[in-house]
Amino acid sequence: MASEIRNAALWQDGRLKIDWVRHHMPLLNGLEKEFSETKPFAGLKVALSVHLESKTAYLCEVLAAGGAEMYVTGSNPLSTQDDVAAALAHEGLNVFAWYGATTEEYEAHIRRVLEIGPDIIIDDGGDLVSMMHSEFPELIPGVIGGCEETTTGIHRLIAMNNAGELKFPMMLVNNADCKHLFDNRYGTGQSVWDGINRTTNLIVSGKTVVVAGYGWCGKGVAMRAKGLGAQVIVTEIDPIKAMEAVMDGFSVMKMSQAASQGDIFVTVTGCDAVITVDDFKKMKDGAICCNAGHFDVEVDVAGLAEIAVEVKPARKNIVGYTLENGRKVYILAEGRLVNLAAGDGHPAEIMDMSFAIQALSARYLVQNSGDLDRTPGHMVIDIPSEIDSEVARRKLSDWGIEIDVLTPEQHEYLFGC
């Protein structure tokens, strides 16, 4: 099957990016060596839809080293890096993705990686799983299971599972401690501000930043904004998370109140219509809005366009919307994931842990395929604690850190056996 990419001649630039992150991802280095020897995915087809940049590319190569026949696409039209896609295709992997894909092209690429009848699915946001169920139900019996990378995808999976509609087991990678405690907080916290800063070339210090959502991602974004010298306002719907934000030193209020105070707005909720037309009308001249949730529905860009009297590019990845009151509101990266659509995503060392969880979870599915519960309503699987612990131990070892171990007496004291 021929790959569908933008420009095959870019492969050398993509190769440099992959080699760079490979040097900074020791957990995947170790798994690549192990998988090369044990071939846990020999004879299996893996369909993968994750933001197609260098860290993801290296995960694909690690799985391929384990014997997997890889079929790869992106999970966001603006996060695919064409040189990285070219590098993977040059290595013989099957790649269907390019930057700036239309909705039709994006869906066609998803379709291409599913029509081959995958044994394992690795998803980021749930688009692979959704299309598999809607368009390829005849191929579902051949699916051993899959792994979901992000919060939004897990929400979709749980809804399908609760309705009895999910037809194969899915492992909730995002819920692993070595994923959400680090990737969501430290990875999102850094990469969001990398994307904002490189795109705007403006100072953060002294500004008021409004962070919508105080989950692990929101906590990371707020923490980094504070570190950059901003005053931080948090908006929330969960009273416990709102209380956490207050005790962490942040102001908490409704978005309708925060709209007139913020200089930079970052949505990290996984919900839709978080910043609305009514909010835009209250914003300061020059307010900047961006989104770090998976789908481009958190900031109502379409609604903003309808009330604007002028819309024009202000800078690469920035569009300015002039309102009737003369004020301008700027949207970064079309309201898509700002850390990937306007940046390189999470740091390599962070994705090393997340993708180690992915790789080990995929191996778990293969090793336990005969024992997986395929009863409707029981298709979601939490990451086993031993996988979390293995990743943590490998990471500590890479850092040269040793920790204490319970003595038999301490174990008996704590657990009674």
TAMO-V714789 format. One line per field, one symbol per residue. phi: phi as a letter, one per 30 degrees, with the letter a starting at -180 (. if undefined). Layout:
phi: ???
//
This chain:
phi: .ddbbdaddddddddddddddedcbdddeddddddddchdceiccccbbbedbdddedeeddddddjdccbbbccadccdcdddeddddddjdcbbaadiddeddedddedddcddiddbccbbjjdddddeddcbddceedddlabcdbeeddeddddddddicdcbdbcdedddedcddcedddddeddddedddddchcdceiccccccjbddddddddddddddjddccccaccdddddeddddjcdbadddddedcdcbcbcbcicchdcceddedcdddjecbbbbddcdcdcdddddddcdcabadcaeibcccccedjdccccchiideddcdbacideedddedddddedddddedddcedcddcdeibccbddedddedddddddddddiccbdbddeddddddcia
//
